[in-house]
Amino acid sequence: MSEIHQNPETILAEIKDLLSLGVKDRKHAFHTPVFSNISNLNLPSSKTVVLRNFDEKKFKLYFHTDFRSKKIKDLEKNNNTYFLFYDPKIKIQLRIKTISLIHYKNKLTEKIWELMSLSSKKCYLTKKIPSSKTSIPEDGIPSYLKGVDPSKKESELGYKNFTIVENIIQNIDWLLLKSSGHRRLNINLENKSKKFNWTIP
């Protein structure tokens, strides 16, 4: 077992590095975590999201979504959520408990929208609502945009659907799988304090 995995503070530093890499490196295992919330049927609902930003000072994770999606309504009712990250190469799993906040048509969404590429903005130009039924296999993008990017003017129509979900980290459950002995550490970050507890894997 390496020394880095004996010290809680160095483990937390490694977690920060991994989450930062997940934002920057599209091929990194942490780039597409599983996000879970409670649906309006009071059932767990999980989906893969793209990690767009990580604020290591304030311990916040961010992803983008369509305002019309079901999870927005779900989060408005219950914003207790979880992220699941796993990297099979280094055999590290993170279960992160969060409180999710919705950003819609505010300064943050305006700022990020301006920085986005036309191809990314195109995702928000679907005519049909996400998860709505369709008689044929399709993505909902207008036919005139098939295989091409929208113009800047056309892309602006998608802003009304663009949403950023901010997720405030409350707790991190870190697990390292190792043939020489698994290790598990719980990191509580509520109330702007850090509490470390080793637990049995």
C-alpha atoms as one frame of an Amber mdcrd trajectory, in Angstrom:
protein
   0.000   0.000   0.000   1.536   3.327  -1.049   2.120   6.064   1.514  -0.343
   8.343  -0.278  -3.136   5.954   0.647  -2.266   5.979   4.349  -2.874   9.674
   4.930  -6.413  11.136   4.681  -5.201  14.579   3.585  -3.112  13.165   0.737
  -6.039  10.969  -0.312  -8.257  14.061  -0.459  -5.589  15.842  -2.515  -5.542
  12.889  -4.926  -9.348  12.988  -5.171  -9.175  16.661  -6.142  -6.584  15.869
  -8.818  -8.706  13.040 -10.218 -11.849  15.174 -10.385  -9.911  17.991 -12.064
  -8.570  15.503 -14.625 -12.112  14.279 -15.173 -13.071  17.780 -16.296 -10.062
  18.361 -18.541  -9.496  14.910 -20.075 -12.414  13.564 -22.127 -10.852  10.090
 -22.063 -10.466   9.987 -18.277 -12.781   7.582 -16.432 -14.020  10.403 -14.188
 -15.213  12.485 -17.159 -18.579  10.689 -17.278 -19.806   9.790 -13.777 -23.186
   8.302 -12.900 -25.538  10.871 -11.364 -28.459   9.697  -9.216 -31.500  11.502
  -7.885 -34.978  10.615  -6.622 -37.683  10.640  -9.309 -41.203  11.954  -8.877
 -42.245   8.318  -8.388 -40.008   8.281  -5.308 -37.640   5.852  -7.019 -33.896
   6.171  -7.624 -33.052   7.489 -11.093 -29.511   7.195 -12.472 -27.921   8.513
 -15.629 -24.474   9.267 -17.024 -23.517  12.942 -17.124 -20.470  14.812 -18.402
 -18.404  16.488 -15.681 -18.026  20.088 -16.856 -16.355  21.763 -13.902 -14.965
  21.065 -10.434 -14.412  23.829  -7.886 -11.813  22.321  -5.576 -11.932  25.210
  -3.099 -15.703  25.145  -2.608 -16.072  21.418  -3.344 -18.634  21.750  -6.138
 -19.280  19.640  -9.235 -21.071  20.931 -12.330 -22.784  19.404 -15.352 -25.051
  20.743 -18.116 -28.530  19.539 -19.014 -31.751  20.450 -20.799 -34.204  22.446
 -18.688 -37.039  20.343 -20.122 -35.565  17.065 -18.850 -37.350  15.085 -16.130
 -34.474  15.393 -13.703 -34.969  19.154 -13.431 -38.488  18.705 -12.083 -37.237
  15.920  -9.849 -34.455  18.125  -8.437 -36.924  20.909  -7.747 -38.751  18.513
  -5.427 -35.753  16.742  -3.913 -32.212  17.996  -4.423 -30.414  15.273  -2.457
 -28.220  13.563  -5.030 -25.230  11.267  -5.557 -22.354  10.889  -8.011 -20.598
   7.609  -8.651 -17.093   7.625 -10.151 -14.939   4.565 -10.878 -11.587   4.232
 -12.580 -10.819   0.567 -13.416  -7.147   1.315 -14.083  -6.354   2.616 -10.619
  -9.295   0.790  -8.993 -10.605   3.829  -7.146 -14.311   4.407  -6.575 -15.886
   7.616  -5.292 -19.442   7.834  -4.014 -20.155  11.521  -3.557 -23.225  12.842
  -1.783 -24.326  16.270  -3.034 -26.966  18.960  -2.798 -27.973  20.049  -6.302
 -28.861  23.595  -7.345 -30.379  24.575 -10.710 -29.003  27.502 -12.723 -31.311
  28.712 -15.474 -31.116  31.952 -17.434 -28.749  33.643 -14.991 -25.238  35.114
 -15.102 -23.568  31.710 -14.815 -25.514  30.156 -17.696 -24.944  33.269 -19.828
 -21.192  33.109 -19.200 -20.841  29.387 -19.973 -23.186  29.548 -22.977 -20.995
  32.197 -24.610 -17.964  29.920 -24.245 -19.625  26.865 -25.767 -19.014  25.669
 -29.323 -21.793  25.667 -31.911 -21.751  21.862 -31.958 -22.386  21.797 -28.187
 -25.178  24.364 -28.457 -26.804  22.229 -31.133 -27.757  19.666 -28.448 -30.237
  22.176 -27.007 -32.075  22.764 -30.292 -34.202  19.622 -30.121 -37.862  20.261
 -30.892 -39.070  17.393 -28.747 -38.700  17.206 -24.982 -36.049  14.746 -23.657
 -37.611  11.328 -22.816 -40.721  12.069 -24.899 -42.014   9.234 -27.079 -41.221
   9.097 -30.790 -42.492   6.820 -33.555 -39.032   6.479 -35.123 -35.434   6.353
 -33.799 -34.277   9.989 -33.756 -32.432  12.577 -31.677 -34.981  15.352 -32.094
 -32.580  17.698 -33.897 -34.293  19.569 -36.796 -33.669  17.908 -40.167 -31.952
  20.995 -41.604 -29.216  20.601 -38.980 -28.430  16.943 -39.653 -24.663  16.612
 -40.035 -23.969  20.349 -39.769 -23.515  22.895 -37.009 -26.060  25.670 -36.546
 -25.170  29.260 -37.321 -24.540  31.488 -34.316 -28.002  33.014 -34.763 -29.660
  29.602 -35.013 -27.779  28.324 -31.983 -29.128  31.087 -29.748 -32.574  29.485
 -29.920 -31.180  26.711 -27.732 -30.303  28.976 -24.818 -33.864  28.766 -23.468
 -33.253  25.044 -22.861 -29.739  25.304 -21.422 -29.281  24.580 -17.726 -26.309
  24.139 -15.388 -26.623  21.928 -12.338 -24.345  22.910  -9.462 -23.703  20.132
  -6.955 -22.349  20.982  -3.510 -20.336  18.089  -2.091 -21.459  16.963   1.352
 -19.657  13.665   1.715 -17.111  11.564  -0.180 -16.849   7.810   0.271 -13.457
   6.778  -1.165 -12.701   3.117  -1.906  -9.423   1.637  -3.128  -9.465  -1.951
  -4.341  -6.122  -3.659  -3.789  -5.136  -7.332  -3.699  -2.919  -6.581  -0.714
  -5.921  -5.147   1.136  -8.809  -2.846   0.253  -9.026   0.581   1.903 -12.023
   2.831   2.491 -12.190   6.383   3.807 -15.227   8.534   4.515 -14.765  12.296
   4.178 -17.509  14.506   5.593 -17.457  18.041   4.196 -20.663  19.457   5.632
 -20.643  22.792   7.476 -17.378  23.828   5.773 -15.341  21.398   7.871 -13.485
  18.164   7.127 -13.957  14.974   9.111 -12.108  11.797   8.161 -13.169   8.295
   9.192 -11.596   5.064   8.079 -14.253   2.413   7.435 -14.274  -1.274   6.528
 -14.555  -1.779   2.726
